[in-house]
Amino acid sequence: MIFPLDGAVRHSLTIDPTVWIFDERKRKIEDLDSVTENDREAYYAKMGKAWDDGLSQGTRIDHNKPMSRQDKDAALRDSFAMPLAPFLNNAEPIELATHVRFYGETILTLSLSEASRVYLQFSKDGKVLTDGPVYVLYEDQVIRQVNHITVLSNQ
């Protein structure tokens, strides 16, 4: 179940949350309160080290790297969410962009800076959401059945 991120952006995206289970940026739902800026710094440090290792030792492509048993068990048991911020950054909102609108069971409009704190829940108890593709998690709000995200501008 894919959905678009479009509007006042340089690059419209088509997002497929079914592959996020393999993404290192995902977070367990119960851990979202403890996510800090240090998580972003740790991610960039890890990617920087991988880059440096690739330059000094050469790269080794291993597309079939298996998940650990612990990761597999967690994927079949836990509920996960993905931060929206990296996707907004990749879409590159234009200079006039001011807000982000989420279309789901209700419509939620947030400023661009507030939207960067949003998480998109993509699994519950180890299963794909039946009323998804994603839920928007923002502060104490949960917007279900979100199937479109649009960046709005002043124009």
C-alpha positions as CSV (number, residue, x, y, z in Angstrom):
1,M,0.0,0.0,0.0
2,I,1.9,3.0,-1.3
3,F,1.0,6.6,-0.9
4,P,2.2,9.9,-2.3
5,L,4.1,12.8,-0.7
6,D,3.6,15.7,-3.1
7,G,2.6,19.4,-3.4
8,A,5.0,22.3,-2.9
9,V,8.1,20.1,-3.2
10,R,10.9,19.8,-5.8
11,H,10.5,16.0,-5.9
12,S,7.2,14.2,-5.4
13,L,7.7,10.9,-3.6
14,T,5.9,7.6,-3.7
15,I,6.3,6.0,-0.3
16,D,6.1,2.2,0.3
17,P,5.9,1.6,4.1
18,T,6.0,-2.2,3.6
19,V,9.8,-2.1,3.2
20,W,10.4,0.0,6.4
21,I,10.7,-3.1,8.5
22,F,14.2,-3.4,7.2
23,D,15.1,0.3,7.7
24,E,17.4,1.2,10.6
25,R,15.5,4.5,11.3
26,K,12.4,2.7,12.4
27,R,11.4,3.0,16.1
28,K,9.4,0.9,18.4
29,I,6.1,2.7,19.3
30,E,6.8,2.3,23.0
31,D,10.3,4.0,22.6
32,L,9.0,7.1,20.8
33,D,8.9,9.2,24.0
34,S,12.6,8.6,24.5
35,V,13.7,9.5,20.9
36,T,16.1,12.5,21.1
37,E,18.4,14.5,18.8
38,N,21.2,12.1,19.9
39,D,19.5,9.4,17.8
40,R,19.9,11.5,14.7
41,E,23.5,12.1,15.5
42,A,24.1,8.4,16.1
43,Y,22.6,7.6,12.8
44,Y,24.8,10.1,11.0
45,A,27.9,8.9,12.8
46,K,27.2,5.3,11.8
47,M,26.6,6.3,8.2
48,G,29.8,8.4,8.3
49,K,31.8,5.5,9.6
50,A,30.4,3.3,6.8
51,W,31.4,5.9,4.2
52,D,34.9,6.1,5.6
53,D,35.3,2.3,5.7
54,G,34.1,2.1,2.1
55,L,36.7,4.6,1.1
56,S,39.5,3.0,3.0
57,Q,38.7,-0.7,2.6
58,G,36.5,-0.7,-0.5
59,T,32.9,-1.6,-0.6
60,R,31.3,-4.9,-0.3
61,I,27.7,-5.2,-1.5
62,D,25.7,-7.8,0.4
63,H,22.1,-7.4,-0.6
64,N,21.1,-10.7,1.0
65,K,22.4,-9.9,4.5
66,P,20.1,-11.9,6.8
67,M,18.3,-10.3,9.7
68,S,19.4,-11.5,13.1
69,R,17.0,-13.8,15.0
70,Q,16.3,-11.0,17.5
71,D,15.4,-8.6,14.7
72,K,13.1,-11.2,13.1
73,D,11.4,-11.9,16.4
74,A,10.9,-8.2,17.0
75,A,9.5,-7.6,13.5
76,L,6.9,-10.3,14.2
77,R,6.0,-9.0,17.6
78,D,6.4,-5.3,17.9
79,S,4.7,-2.1,16.6
80,F,6.9,0.3,14.6
81,A,6.9,3.9,13.3
82,M,9.2,5.8,11.0
83,P,10.1,9.5,11.3
84,L,8.6,11.7,8.5
85,A,11.5,14.2,8.6
86,P,13.9,12.3,6.2
87,F,11.1,12.0,3.6
88,L,10.3,15.6,3.8
89,N,14.0,16.5,3.4
90,N,14.3,14.2,0.4
91,A,11.2,15.8,-1.2
92,E,12.9,19.2,-0.8
93,P,10.0,21.6,0.0
94,I,10.1,24.8,-2.0
95,E,10.9,28.1,-0.3
96,L,7.2,29.1,-0.2
97,A,6.2,25.8,1.6
98,T,4.6,26.5,4.9
99,H,2.4,23.5,6.0
100,V,2.0,19.8,5.6
101,R,-1.5,18.2,5.2
102,F,-2.2,14.6,6.1
103,Y,-5.2,13.0,4.5
104,G,-6.7,10.1,6.5
105,E,-9.8,9.4,8.5
106,T,-9.6,13.1,9.3
107,I,-7.4,15.8,7.8
108,L,-4.5,17.2,9.9
109,T,-2.6,20.3,8.9
110,L,0.7,21.1,10.6
111,S,3.4,23.7,10.0
112,L,6.5,22.5,8.2
113,S,8.5,22.6,11.5
114,E,5.8,20.7,13.4
115,A,5.5,18.1,10.7
116,S,9.2,17.2,11.0
117,R,8.3,15.8,14.5
118,V,5.7,13.4,13.1
119,Y,6.1,9.7,13.1
120,L,4.3,7.4,10.7
121,Q,3.2,4.1,12.3
122,F,3.4,1.3,9.7
123,S,3.0,-1.9,11.8
124,K,1.0,-3.1,14.8
125,D,1.9,-6.2,16.8
126,G,4.2,-7.4,14.0
127,K,1.6,-7.0,11.2
128,V,0.9,-4.5,8.5
129,L,-1.9,-2.0,9.5
130,T,-5.2,-3.2,8.2
131,D,-6.6,0.3,8.0
132,G,-3.4,2.0,6.8
133,P,-1.2,2.4,4.9
134,V,0.1,4.5,7.9
135,Y,-1.1,6.3,11.0
136,V,0.2,9.8,11.8
137,L,1.5,10.0,15.4
138,Y,1.8,13.6,16.5
139,E,1.9,14.5,20.2
140,D,-1.2,12.8,21.6
141,Q,-3.0,12.5,18.2
142,V,-3.3,9.4,16.1
143,I,-4.7,9.9,12.6
144,R,-5.6,6.6,11.0
145,Q,-5.9,5.6,7.3
146,V,-3.4,8.2,6.1
147,N,-3.0,7.7,2.4
148,H,-1.7,11.0,1.1
149,I,0.6,13.7,2.4
150,T,0.7,17.1,0.7
151,V,3.1,20.0,1.3
152,L,1.3,23.4,1.0
153,S,2.6,26.8,0.1
154,N,1.6,30.4,0.5
155,Q,0.8,30.8,-3.2
